[in-house]
Amino acid sequence: MTRLLSEDQVASYRERGYHFPVNALSESEVAEFRGKLEDYEARTGGPIKGEMRHRSHVLFPLDQRDDPPSENPGFD
């Protein structure tokens, strides 16, 4: 993943005052997290519901990639 902006991206930033999108994860990392999400949803009977739907980072923290998510996040 490139860490420098192209000349076009810099020019766009200077014109608009922001740069978007910023790819924070590689394609393989995105695939890894999507797989974990789909596995979790299959194990728990469907899509994440309620508050956790907007807080999936709590279920799948970036610094704990090898730890499976809790069935009851926030209640352990």
mmCIF file of the N, C-alpha and C atoms, coordinates in Angstrom:
data_MODEL
# 
_entry.id   MODEL 
# 
loop_
_atom_site.group_PDB 
_atom_site.id 
_atom_site.type_symbol 
_atom_site.label_atom_id 
_atom_site.label_alt_id 
_atom_site.label_comp_id 
_atom_site.label_asym_id 
_atom_site.label_entity_id 
_atom_site.label_seq_id 
_atom_site.pdbx_PDB_ins_code 
_atom_site.Cartn_x 
_atom_site.Cartn_y 
_atom_site.Cartn_z 
_atom_site.occupancy 
_atom_site.B_iso_or_equiv 
_atom_site.pdbx_formal_charge 
_atom_site.auth_seq_id 
_atom_site.auth_comp_id 
_atom_site.auth_asym_id 
_atom_site.auth_atom_id 
_atom_site.pdbx_PDB_model_num 
ATOM 1   N N  . MET A 1 1  ? 0.850   -1.181  0.000  1.00 0.00 ? 1  MET A N  1 
ATOM 2   C CA . MET A 1 1  ? 0.000   0.000   0.000  1.00 0.00 ? 1  MET A CA 1 
ATOM 3   C C  . MET A 1 1  ? 0.892   1.240   0.000  1.00 0.00 ? 1  MET A C  1 
ATOM 4   N N  . THR A 1 2  ? 0.633   2.137   -0.932 1.00 0.00 ? 2  THR A N  1 
ATOM 5   C CA . THR A 1 2  ? 1.417   3.360   -1.048 1.00 0.00 ? 2  THR A CA 1 
ATOM 6   C C  . THR A 1 2  ? 1.122   4.287   0.111  1.00 0.00 ? 2  THR A C  1 
ATOM 7   N N  . ARG A 1 3  ? 2.166   4.938   0.596  1.00 0.00 ? 3  ARG A N  1 
ATOM 8   C CA . ARG A 1 3  ? 1.997   5.857   1.719  1.00 0.00 ? 3  ARG A CA 1 
ATOM 9   C C  . ARG A 1 3  ? 2.106   7.323   1.299  1.00 0.00 ? 3  ARG A C  1 
ATOM 10  N N  . LEU A 1 4  ? 2.383   7.572   0.027  1.00 0.00 ? 4  LEU A N  1 
ATOM 11  C CA . LEU A 1 4  ? 2.510   8.936   -0.462 1.00 0.00 ? 4  LEU A CA 1 
ATOM 12  C C  . LEU A 1 4  ? 1.343   9.272   -1.373 1.00 0.00 ? 4  LEU A C  1 
ATOM 13  N N  . LEU A 1 5  ? 0.973   10.527  -1.363 1.00 0.00 ? 5  LEU A N  1 
ATOM 14  C CA . LEU A 1 5  ? -0.083  10.981  -2.258 1.00 0.00 ? 5  LEU A CA 1 
ATOM 15  C C  . LEU A 1 5  ? 0.506   11.288  -3.627 1.00 0.00 ? 5  LEU A C  1 
ATOM 16  N N  . SER A 1 6  ? -0.265  11.025  -4.670 1.00 0.00 ? 6  SER A N  1 
ATOM 17  C CA . SER A 1 6  ? 0.159   11.379  -6.022 1.00 0.00 ? 6  SER A CA 1 
ATOM 18  C C  . SER A 1 6  ? 0.048   12.895  -6.183 1.00 0.00 ? 6  SER A C  1 
ATOM 19  N N  . GLU A 1 7  ? 0.618   13.399  -7.269 1.00 0.00 ? 7  GLU A N  1 
ATOM 20  C CA . GLU A 1 7  ? 0.520   14.840  -7.536 1.00 0.00 ? 7  GLU A CA 1 
ATOM 21  C C  . GLU A 1 7  ? -0.944  15.259  -7.700 1.00 0.00 ? 7  GLU A C  1 
ATOM 22  N N  . ASP A 1 8  ? -1.745  14.420  -8.351 1.00 0.00 ? 8  ASP A N  1 
ATOM 23  C CA . ASP A 1 8  ? -3.173  14.721  -8.512 1.00 0.00 ? 8  ASP A CA 1 
ATOM 24  C C  . ASP A 1 8  ? -3.887  14.762  -7.169 1.00 0.00 ? 8  ASP A C  1 
ATOM 25  N N  . GLN A 1 9  ? -3.545  13.855  -6.283 1.00 0.00 ? 9  GLN A N  1 
ATOM 26  C CA . GLN A 1 9  ? -4.177  13.825  -4.962 1.00 0.00 ? 9  GLN A CA 1 
ATOM 27  C C  . GLN A 1 9  ? -3.790  15.063  -4.152 1.00 0.00 ? 9  GLN A C  1 
ATOM 28  N N  . VAL A 1 10 ? -2.535  15.474  -4.244 1.00 0.00 ? 10 VAL A N  1 
ATOM 29  C CA . VAL A 1 10 ? -2.085  16.683  -3.545 1.00 0.00 ? 10 VAL A CA 1 
ATOM 30  C C  . VAL A 1 10 ? -2.808  17.907  -4.105 1.00 0.00 ? 10 VAL A C  1 
ATOM 31  N N  . ALA A 1 11 ? -2.909  17.984  -5.421 1.00 0.00 ? 11 ALA A N  1 
ATOM 32  C CA . ALA A 1 11 ? -3.609  19.114  -6.047 1.00 0.00 ? 11 ALA A CA 1 
ATOM 33  C C  . ALA A 1 11 ? -5.074  19.139  -5.620 1.00 0.00 ? 11 ALA A C  1 
ATOM 34  N N  . SER A 1 12 ? -5.711  17.971  -5.586 1.00 0.00 ? 12 SER A N  1 
ATOM 35  C CA . SER A 1 12 ? -7.102  17.883  -5.151 1.00 0.00 ? 12 SER A CA 1 
ATOM 36  C C  . SER A 1 12 ? -7.240  18.332  -3.700 1.00 0.00 ? 12 SER A C  1 
ATOM 37  N N  . TYR A 1 13 ? -6.294  17.914  -2.855 1.00 0.00 ? 13 TYR A N  1 
ATOM 38  C CA . TYR A 1 13 ? -6.312  18.319  -1.438 1.00 0.00 ? 13 TYR A CA 1 
ATOM 39  C C  . TYR A 1 13 ? -6.188  19.839  -1.323 1.00 0.00 ? 13 TYR A C  1 
ATOM 40  N N  . ARG A 1 14 ? -5.271  20.397  -2.079 1.00 0.00 ? 14 ARG A N  1 
ATOM 41  C CA . ARG A 1 14 ? -5.071  21.850  -2.009 1.00 0.00 ? 14 ARG A CA 1 
ATOM 42  C C  . ARG A 1 14 ? -6.298  22.612  -2.501 1.00 0.00 ? 14 ARG A C  1 
ATOM 43  N N  . GLU A 1 15 ? -6.999  22.049  -3.461 1.00 0.00 ? 15 GLU A N  1 
ATOM 44  C CA . GLU A 1 15 ? -8.202  22.698  -3.992 1.00 0.00 ? 15 GLU A CA 1 
ATOM 45  C C  . GLU A 1 15 ? -9.380  22.567  -3.034 1.00 0.00 ? 15 GLU A C  1 
ATOM 46  N N  . ARG A 1 16 ? -9.590  21.355  -2.497 1.00 0.00 ? 16 ARG A N  1 
ATOM 47  C CA . ARG A 1 16 ? -10.769 21.078  -1.661 1.00 0.00 ? 16 ARG A CA 1 
ATOM 48  C C  . ARG A 1 16 ? -10.529 21.239  -0.166 1.00 0.00 ? 16 ARG A C  1 
ATOM 49  N N  . GLY A 1 17 ? -9.278  21.011  0.266  1.00 0.00 ? 17 GLY A N  1 
ATOM 50  C CA . GLY A 1 17 ? -8.980  21.090  1.698  1.00 0.00 ? 17 GLY A CA 1 
ATOM 51  C C  . GLY A 1 17 ? -9.140  19.765  2.414  1.00 0.00 ? 17 GLY A C  1 
ATOM 52  N N  . TYR A 1 18 ? -9.379  18.684  1.684  1.00 0.00 ? 18 TYR A N  1 
ATOM 53  C CA . TYR A 1 18 ? -9.467  17.344  2.272  1.00 0.00 ? 18 TYR A CA 1 
ATOM 54  C C  . TYR A 1 18 ? -9.070  16.308  1.230  1.00 0.00 ? 18 TYR A C  1 
ATOM 55  N N  . HIS A 1 19 ? -8.731  15.125  1.694  1.00 0.00 ? 19 HIS A N  1 
ATOM 56  C CA . HIS A 1 19 ? -8.394  14.013  0.796  1.00 0.00 ? 19 HIS A CA 1 
ATOM 57  C C  . HIS A 1 19 ? -9.264  12.824  1.156  1.00 0.00 ? 19 HIS A C  1 
ATOM 58  N N  . PHE A 1 20 ? -9.931  12.261  0.158  1.00 0.00 ? 20 PHE A N  1 
ATOM 59  C CA . PHE A 1 20 ? -10.838 11.134  0.375  1.00 0.00 ? 20 PHE A CA 1 
ATOM 60  C C  . PHE A 1 20 ? -10.882 10.315  -0.892 1.00 0.00 ? 20 PHE A C  1 
ATOM 61  N N  . PRO A 1 21 ? -10.943 9.025   -0.829 1.00 0.00 ? 21 PRO A N  1 
ATOM 62  C CA . PRO A 1 21 ? -10.896 8.170   0.360  1.00 0.00 ? 21 PRO A CA 1 
ATOM 63  C C  . PRO A 1 21 ? -9.458  7.830   0.748  1.00 0.00 ? 21 PRO A C  1 
ATOM 64  N N  . VAL A 1 22 ? -9.306  7.444   1.985  1.00 0.00 ? 22 VAL A N  1 
ATOM 65  C CA . VAL A 1 22 ? -8.023  6.968   2.493  1.00 0.00 ? 22 VAL A CA 1 
ATOM 66  C C  . VAL A 1 22 ? -8.202  5.489   2.797  1.00 0.00 ? 22 VAL A C  1 
ATOM 67  N N  . ASN A 1 23 ? -7.478  4.639   2.104  1.00 0.00 ? 23 ASN A N  1 
ATOM 68  C CA . ASN A 1 23 ? -7.564  3.199   2.343  1.00 0.00 ? 23 ASN A CA 1 
ATOM 69  C C  . ASN A 1 23 ? -6.678  2.841   3.536  1.00 0.00 ? 23 ASN A C  1 
ATOM 70  N N  . ALA A 1 24 ? -7.305  2.628   4.677  1.00 0.00 ? 24 ALA A N  1 
ATOM 71  C CA . ALA A 1 24 ? -6.560  2.330   5.901  1.00 0.00 ? 24 ALA A CA 1 
ATOM 72  C C  . ALA A 1 24 ? -6.178  0.861   5.995  1.00 0.00 ? 24 ALA A C  1 
ATOM 73  N N  . LEU A 1 25 ? -6.895  0.000   5.296  1.00 0.00 ? 25 LEU A N  1 
ATOM 74  C CA . LEU A 1 25 ? -6.632  -1.439  5.326  1.00 0.00 ? 25 LEU A CA 1 
ATOM 75  C C  . LEU A 1 25 ? -6.357  -1.931  3.911  1.00 0.00 ? 25 LEU A C  1 
ATOM 76  N N  . SER A 1 26 ? -5.517  -2.953  3.805  1.00 0.00 ? 26 SER A N  1 
ATOM 77  C CA . SER A 1 26 ? -5.265  -3.564  2.507  1.00 0.00 ? 26 SER A CA 1 
ATOM 78  C C  . SER A 1 26 ? -6.474  -4.423  2.117  1.00 0.00 ? 26 SER A C  1 
ATOM 79  N N  . GLU A 1 27 ? -6.520  -4.841  0.864  1.00 0.00 ? 27 GLU A N  1 
ATOM 80  C CA . GLU A 1 27 ? -7.628  -5.694  0.413  1.00 0.00 ? 27 GLU A CA 1 
ATOM 81  C C  . GLU A 1 27 ? -7.657  -7.004  1.191  1.00 0.00 ? 27 GLU A C  1 
ATOM 82  N N  . SER A 1 28 ? -6.488  -7.547  1.505  1.00 0.00 ? 28 SER A N  1 
ATOM 83  C CA . SER A 1 28 ? -6.459  -8.810  2.264  1.00 0.00 ? 28 SER A CA 1 
ATOM 84  C C  . SER A 1 28 ? -6.950  -8.609  3.692  1.00 0.00 ? 28 SER A C  1 
ATOM 85  N N  . GLU A 1 29 ? -6.644  -7.456  4.297  1.00 0.00 ? 29 GLU A N  1 
ATOM 86  C CA . GLU A 1 29 ? -7.149  -7.177  5.644  1.00 0.00 ? 29 GLU A CA 1 
ATOM 87  C C  . GLU A 1 29 ? -8.664  -6.998  5.633  1.00 0.00 ? 29 GLU A C  1 
ATOM 88  N N  . VAL A 1 30 ? -9.180  -6.328  4.620  1.00 0.00 ? 30 VAL A N  1 
ATOM 89  C CA . VAL A 1 30 ? -10.628 -6.159  4.489  1.00 0.00 ? 30 VAL A CA 1 
ATOM 90  C C  . VAL A 1 30 ? -11.292 -7.525  4.360  1.00 0.00 ? 30 VAL A C  1 
ATOM 91  N N  . ALA A 1 31 ? -10.724 -8.388  3.523  1.00 0.00 ? 31 ALA A N  1 
ATOM 92  C CA . ALA A 1 31 ? -11.274 -9.739  3.346  1.00 0.00 ? 31 ALA A CA 1 
ATOM 93  C C  . ALA A 1 31 ? -11.223 -10.522 4.655  1.00 0.00 ? 31 ALA A C  1 
ATOM 94  N N  . GLU A 1 32 ? -10.140 -10.382 5.410  1.00 0.00 ? 32 GLU A N  1 
ATOM 95  C CA . GLU A 1 32 ? -10.012 -11.079 6.700  1.00 0.00 ? 32 GLU A CA 1 
ATOM 96  C C  . GLU A 1 32 ? -11.106 -10.645 7.671  1.00 0.00 ? 32 GLU A C  1 
ATOM 97  N N  . PHE A 1 33 ? -11.317 -9.332  7.799  1.00 0.00 ? 33 PHE A N  1 
ATOM 98  C CA . PHE A 1 33 ? -12.333 -8.843  8.735  1.00 0.00 ? 33 PHE A CA 1 
ATOM 99  C C  . PHE A 1 33 ? -13.744 -9.156  8.267  1.00 0.00 ? 33 PHE A C  1 
ATOM 100 N N  . ARG A 1 34 ? -13.980 -9.089  6.976  1.00 0.00 ? 34 ARG A N  1 
ATOM 101 C CA . ARG A 1 34 ? -15.313 -9.454  6.467  1.00 0.00 ? 34 ARG A CA 1 
ATOM 102 C C  . ARG A 1 34 ? -15.599 -10.922 6.760  1.00 0.00 ? 34 ARG A C  1 
ATOM 103 N N  . GLY A 1 35 ? -14.594 -11.779 6.564  1.00 0.00 ? 35 GLY A N  1 
ATOM 104 C CA . GLY A 1 35 ? -14.753 -13.196 6.878  1.00 0.00 ? 35 GLY A CA 1 
ATOM 105 C C  . GLY A 1 35 ? -15.073 -13.417 8.345  1.00 0.00 ? 35 GLY A C  1 
ATOM 106 N N  . LYS A 1 36 ? -14.384 -12.686 9.222  1.00 0.00 ? 36 LYS A N  1 
ATOM 107 C CA . LYS A 1 36 ? -14.661 -12.816 10.658 1.00 0.00 ? 36 LYS A CA 1 
ATOM 108 C C  . LYS A 1 36 ? -16.072 -12.347 10.983 1.00 0.00 ? 36 LYS A C  1 
ATOM 109 N N  . LEU A 1 37 ? -16.498 -11.266 10.363 1.00 0.00 ? 37 LEU A N  1 
ATOM 110 C CA . LEU A 1 37 ? -17.854 -10.765 10.586 1.00 0.00 ? 37 LEU A CA 1 
ATOM 111 C C  . LEU A 1 37 ? -18.884 -11.789 10.117 1.00 0.00 ? 37 LEU A C  1 
ATOM 112 N N  . GLU A 1 38 ? -18.684 -12.334 8.921  1.00 0.00 ? 38 GLU A N  1 
ATOM 113 C CA . GLU A 1 38 ? -19.630 -13.319 8.399  1.00 0.00 ? 38 GLU A CA 1 
ATOM 114 C C  . GLU A 1 38 ? -19.647 -14.583 9.252  1.00 0.00 ? 38 GLU A C  1 
ATOM 115 N N  . ASP A 1 39 ? -18.493 -15.028 9.735  1.00 0.00 ? 39 ASP A N  1 
ATOM 116 C CA . ASP A 1 39 ? -18.430 -16.182 10.632 1.00 0.00 ? 39 ASP A CA 1 
ATOM 117 C C  . ASP A 1 39 ? -19.186 -15.912 11.928 1.00 0.00 ? 39 ASP A C  1 
ATOM 118 N N  . TYR A 1 40 ? -18.978 -14.713 12.487 1.00 0.00 ? 40 TYR A N  1 
ATOM 119 C CA . TYR A 1 40 ? -19.661 -14.330 13.727 1.00 0.00 ? 40 TYR A CA 1 
ATOM 120 C C  . TYR A 1 40 ? -21.169 -14.326 13.522 1.00 0.00 ? 40 TYR A C  1 
ATOM 121 N N  . GLU A 1 41 ? -21.621 -13.740 12.425 1.00 0.00 ? 41 GLU A N  1 
ATOM 122 C CA . GLU A 1 41 ? -23.055 -13.672 12.170 1.00 0.00 ? 41 GLU A CA 1 
ATOM 123 C C  . GLU A 1 41 ? -23.648 -15.056 11.937 1.00 0.00 ? 41 GLU A C  1 
ATOM 124 N N  . ALA A 1 42 ? -22.910 -15.935 11.285 1.00 0.00 ? 42 ALA A N  1 
ATOM 125 C CA . ALA A 1 42 ? -23.397 -17.305 11.083 1.00 0.00 ? 42 ALA A CA 1 
ATOM 126 C C  . ALA A 1 42 ? -23.492 -18.036 12.417 1.00 0.00 ? 42 ALA A C  1 
ATOM 127 N N  . ARG A 1 43 ? -22.510 -17.816 13.290 1.00 0.00 ? 43 ARG A N  1 
ATOM 128 C CA . ARG A 1 43 ? -22.469 -18.482 14.593 1.00 0.00 ? 43 ARG A CA 1 
ATOM 129 C C  . ARG A 1 43 ? -23.561 -17.975 15.534 1.00 0.00 ? 43 ARG A C  1 
ATOM 130 N N  . THR A 1 44 ? -23.922 -16.701 15.410 1.00 0.00 ? 44 THR A N  1 
ATOM 131 C CA . THR A 1 44 ? -24.873 -16.097 16.339 1.00 0.00 ? 44 THR A CA 1 
ATOM 132 C C  . THR A 1 44 ? -26.282 -15.971 15.766 1.00 0.00 ? 44 THR A C  1 
ATOM 133 N N  . GLY A 1 45 ? -26.504 -16.497 14.559 1.00 0.00 ? 45 GLY A N  1 
ATOM 134 C CA . GLY A 1 45 ? -27.858 -16.563 14.028 1.00 0.00 ? 45 GLY A CA 1 
ATOM 135 C C  . GLY A 1 45 ? -28.296 -15.412 13.154 1.00 0.00 ? 45 GLY A C  1 
ATOM 136 N N  . GLY A 1 46 ? -27.400 -14.584 12.694 1.00 0.00 ? 46 GLY A N  1 
ATOM 137 C CA . GLY A 1 46 ? -27.797 -13.515 11.778 1.00 0.00 ? 46 GLY A CA 1 
ATOM 138 C C  . GLY A 1 46 ? -26.987 -12.261 11.965 1.00 0.00 ? 46 GLY A C  1 
ATOM 139 N N  . PRO A 1 47 ? -27.390 -11.211 11.266 1.00 0.00 ? 47 PRO A N  1 
ATOM 140 C CA . PRO A 1 47 ? -26.649 -9.949  11.341 1.00 0.00 ? 47 PRO A CA 1 
ATOM 141 C C  . PRO A 1 47 ? -26.561 -9.406  12.763 1.00 0.00 ? 47 PRO A C  1 
ATOM 142 N N  . ILE A 1 48 ? -25.504 -8.659  13.008 1.00 0.00 ? 48 ILE A N  1 
ATOM 143 C CA . ILE A 1 48 ? -25.336 -7.997  14.308 1.00 0.00 ? 48 ILE A CA 1 
ATOM 144 C C  . ILE A 1 48 ? -26.522 -7.066  14.505 1.00 0.00 ? 48 ILE A C  1 
ATOM 145 N N  . LYS A 1 49 ? -27.052 -7.046  15.700 1.00 0.00 ? 49 LYS A N  1 
ATOM 146 C CA . LYS A 1 49 ? -28.236 -6.235  15.996 1.00 0.00 ? 49 LYS A CA 1 
ATOM 147 C C  . LYS A 1 49 ? -27.926 -5.173  17.042 1.00 0.00 ? 49 LYS A C  1 
ATOM 148 N N  . GLY A 1 50 ? -28.808 -4.228  17.120 1.00 0.00 ? 50 GLY A N  1 
ATOM 149 C CA . GLY A 1 50 ? -28.753 -3.214  18.163 1.00 0.00 ? 50 GLY A CA 1 
ATOM 150 C C  . GLY A 1 50 ? -27.508 -2.360  18.120 1.00 0.00 ? 50 GLY A C  1 
ATOM 151 N N  . GLU A 1 51 ? -27.050 -1.994  19.288 1.00 0.00 ? 51 GLU A N  1 
ATOM 152 C CA . GLU A 1 51 ? -25.923 -1.086  19.449 1.00 0.00 ? 51 GLU A CA 1 
ATOM 153 C C  . GLU A 1 51 ? -24.647 -1.602  18.779 1.00 0.00 ? 51 GLU A C  1 
ATOM 154 N N  . MET A 1 52 ? -24.440 -2.907  18.819 1.00 0.00 ? 52 MET A N  1 
ATOM 155 C CA . MET A 1 52 ? -23.214 -3.470  18.254 1.00 0.00 ? 52 MET A CA 1 
ATOM 156 C C  . MET A 1 52 ? -23.154 -3.346  16.736 1.00 0.00 ? 52 MET A C  1 
ATOM 157 N N  . ARG A 1 53 ? -24.278 -3.131  16.087 1.00 0.00 ? 53 ARG A N  1 
ATOM 158 C CA . ARG A 1 53 ? -24.274 -2.971  14.629 1.00 0.00 ? 53 ARG A CA 1 
ATOM 159 C C  . ARG A 1 53 ? -23.412 -1.787  14.219 1.00 0.00 ? 53 ARG A C  1 
ATOM 160 N N  . HIS A 1 54 ? -23.357 -0.778  15.059 1.00 0.00 ? 54 HIS A N  1 
ATOM 161 C CA . HIS A 1 54 ? -22.586 0.432   14.765 1.00 0.00 ? 54 HIS A CA 1 
ATOM 162 C C  . HIS A 1 54 ? -21.285 0.471   15.555 1.00 0.00 ? 54 HIS A C  1 
ATOM 163 N N  . ARG A 1 55 ? -20.975 -0.629  16.228 1.00 0.00 ? 55 ARG A N  1 
ATOM 164 C CA . ARG A 1 55 ? -19.754 -0.688  17.039 1.00 0.00 ? 55 ARG A CA 1 
ATOM 165 C C  . ARG A 1 55 ? -19.005 -1.998  16.785 1.00 0.00 ? 55 ARG A C  1 
ATOM 166 N N  . SER A 1 56 ? -18.967 -2.440  15.550 1.00 0.00 ? 56 SER A N  1 
ATOM 167 C CA . SER A 1 56 ? -18.317 -3.717  15.247 1.00 0.00 ? 56 SER A CA 1 
ATOM 168 C C  . SER A 1 56 ? -16.834 -3.696  15.568 1.00 0.00 ? 56 SER A C  1 
ATOM 169 N N  . HIS A 1 57 ? -16.245 -2.508  15.692 1.00 0.00 ? 57 HIS A N  1 
ATOM 170 C CA . HIS A 1 57 ? -14.841 -2.424  16.088 1.00 0.00 ? 57 HIS A CA 1 
ATOM 171 C C  . HIS A 1 57 ? -14.624 -3.008  17.487 1.00 0.00 ? 57 HIS A C  1 
ATOM 172 N N  . VAL A 1 58 ? -15.673 -3.051  18.298 1.00 0.00 ? 58 VAL A N  1 
ATOM 173 C CA . VAL A 1 58 ? -15.572 -3.652  19.630 1.00 0.00 ? 58 VAL A CA 1 
ATOM 174 C C  . VAL A 1 58 ? -15.483 -5.181  19.503 1.00 0.00 ? 58 VAL A C  1 
ATOM 175 N N  . LEU A 1 59 ? -16.200 -5.732  18.542 1.00 0.00 ? 59 LEU A N  1 
ATOM 176 C CA . LEU A 1 59 ? -16.157 -7.176  18.313 1.00 0.00 ? 59 LEU A CA 1 
ATOM 177 C C  . LEU A 1 59 ? -14.862 -7.620  17.655 1.00 0.00 ? 59 LEU A C  1 
ATOM 178 N N  . PHE A 1 60 ? -14.323 -6.780  16.786 1.00 0.00 ? 60 PHE A N  1 
ATOM 179 C CA . PHE A 1 60 ? -13.165 -7.155  15.977 1.00 0.00 ? 60 PHE A CA 1 
ATOM 180 C C  . PHE A 1 60 ? -12.075 -6.092  16.053 1.00 0.00 ? 60 PHE A C  1 
ATOM 181 N N  . PRO A 1 61 ? -11.446 -5.912  17.213 1.00 0.00 ? 61 PRO A N  1 
ATOM 182 C CA . PRO A 1 61 ? -10.402 -4.891  17.326 1.00 0.00 ? 61 PRO A CA 1 
ATOM 183 C C  . PRO A 1 61 ? -9.204  -5.226  16.438 1.00 0.00 ? 61 PRO A C  1 
ATOM 184 N N  . LEU A 1 62 ? -8.620  -4.217  15.827 1.00 0.00 ? 62 LEU A N  1 
ATOM 185 C CA . LEU A 1 62 ? -7.503  -4.415  14.903 1.00 0.00 ? 62 LEU A CA 1 
ATOM 186 C C  . LEU A 1 62 ? -6.283  -5.028  15.571 1.00 0.00 ? 62 LEU A C  1 
ATOM 187 N N  . ASP A 1 63 ? -6.107  -4.800  16.865 1.00 0.00 ? 63 ASP A N  1 
ATOM 188 C CA . ASP A 1 63 ? -4.914  -5.304  17.543 1.00 0.00 ? 63 ASP A CA 1 
ATOM 189 C C  . ASP A 1 63 ? -5.091  -6.714  18.103 1.00 0.00 ? 63 ASP A C  1 
ATOM 190 N N  . GLN A 1 64 ? -6.233  -7.336  17.879 1.00 0.00 ? 64 GLN A N  1 
ATOM 191 C CA . GLN A 1 64 ? -6.481  -8.687  18.387 1.00 0.00 ? 64 GLN A CA 1 
ATOM 192 C C  . GLN A 1 64 ? -7.015  -9.566  17.262 1.00 0.00 ? 64 GLN A C  1 
ATOM 193 N N  . ARG A 1 65 ? -6.304  -9.650  16.170 1.00 0.00 ? 65 ARG A N  1 
ATOM 194 C CA . ARG A 1 65 ? -6.790  -10.349 14.988 1.00 0.00 ? 65 ARG A CA 1 
ATOM 195 C C  . ARG A 1 65 ? -6.965  -11.840 15.180 1.00 0.00 ? 65 ARG A C  1 
ATOM 196 N N  . ASP A 1 66 ? -6.244  -12.453 16.106 1.00 0.00 ? 66 ASP A N  1 
ATOM 197 C CA . ASP A 1 66 ? -6.338  -13.897 16.258 1.00 0.00 ? 66 ASP A CA 1 
ATOM 198 C C  . ASP A 1 66 ? -7.321  -14.334 17.341 1.00 0.00 ? 66 ASP A C  1 
ATOM 199 N N  . ASP A 1 67 ? -7.879  -13.376 18.080 1.00 0.00 ? 67 ASP A N  1 
ATOM 200 C CA . ASP A 1 67 ? -8.813  -13.714 19.152 1.00 0.00 ? 67 ASP A CA 1 
ATOM 201 C C  . ASP A 1 67 ? -10.241 -13.714 18.621 1.00 0.00 ? 67 ASP A C  1 
ATOM 202 N N  . PRO A 1 68 ? -11.007 -14.783 18.844 1.00 0.00 ? 68 PRO A N  1 
ATOM 203 C CA . PRO A 1 68 ? -12.408 -14.774 18.388 1.00 0.00 ? 68 PRO A CA 1 
ATOM 204 C C  . PRO A 1 68 ? -13.238 -13.796 19.198 1.00 0.00 ? 68 PRO A C  1 
ATOM 205 N N  . PRO A 1 69 ? -14.242 -13.173 18.583 1.00 0.00 ? 69 PRO A N  1 
ATOM 206 C CA . PRO A 1 69 ? -15.084 -12.236 19.330 1.00 0.00 ? 69 PRO A CA 1 
ATOM 207 C C  . PRO A 1 69 ? -15.955 -12.948 20.343 1.00 0.00 ? 69 PRO A C  1 
ATOM 208 N N  . SER A 1 70 ? -16.267 -12.232 21.398 1.00 0.00 ? 70 SER A N  1 
ATOM 209 C CA . SER A 1 70 ? -17.126 -12.756 22.437 1.00 0.00 ? 70 SER A CA 1 
ATOM 210 C C  . SER A 1 70 ? -18.566 -12.862 21.919 1.00 0.00 ? 70 SER A C  1 
ATOM 211 N N  . GLU A 1 71 ? -19.306 -13.844 22.434 1.00 0.00 ? 71 GLU A N  1 
ATOM 212 C CA . GLU A 1 71 ? -20.715 -13.977 22.070 1.00 0.00 ? 71 GLU A CA 1 
ATOM 213 C C  . GLU A 1 71 ? -21.532 -12.837 22.701 1.00 0.00 ? 71 GLU A C  1 
ATOM 214 N N  . ASN A 1 72 ? -21.054 -12.269 23.819 1.00 0.00 ? 72 ASN A N  1 
ATOM 215 C CA . ASN A 1 72 ? -21.743 -11.203 24.516 1.00 0.00 ? 72 ASN A CA 1 
ATOM 216 C C  . ASN A 1 72 ? -20.766 -10.049 24.766 1.00 0.00 ? 72 ASN A C  1 
ATOM 217 N N  . PRO A 1 73 ? -20.391 -9.302  23.732 1.00 0.00 ? 73 PRO A N  1 
ATOM 218 C CA . PRO A 1 73 ? -19.428 -8.237  23.904 1.00 0.00 ? 73 PRO A CA 1 
ATOM 219 C C  . PRO A 1 73 ? -19.895 -7.190  24.914 1.00 0.00 ? 73 PRO A C  1 
ATOM 220 N N  . GLY A 1 74 ? -18.965 -6.780  25.747 1.00 0.00 ? 74 GLY A N  1 
ATOM 221 C CA . GLY A 1 74 ? -19.291 -5.775  26.754 1.00 0.00 ? 74 GLY A CA 1 
ATOM 222 C C  . GLY A 1 74 ? -19.911 -6.359  28.007 1.00 0.00 ? 74 GLY A C  1 
ATOM 223 N N  . PHE A 1 75 ? -20.188 -7.660  28.028 1.00 0.00 ? 75 PHE A N  1 
ATOM 224 C CA . PHE A 1 75 ? -20.812 -8.279  29.181 1.00 0.00 ? 75 PHE A CA 1 
ATOM 225 C C  . PHE A 1 75 ? -19.963 -9.401  29.762 1.00 0.00 ? 75 PHE A C  1 
ATOM 226 N N  . ASP A 1 76 ? -18.684 -9.509  29.320 1.00 0.00 ? 76 ASP A N  1 
ATOM 227 C CA . ASP A 1 76 ? -17.803 -10.576 29.821 1.00 0.00 ? 76 ASP A CA 1 
ATOM 228 C C  . ASP A 1 76 ? -17.320 -10.256 31.219 1.00 0.00 ? 76 ASP A C  1 
# 
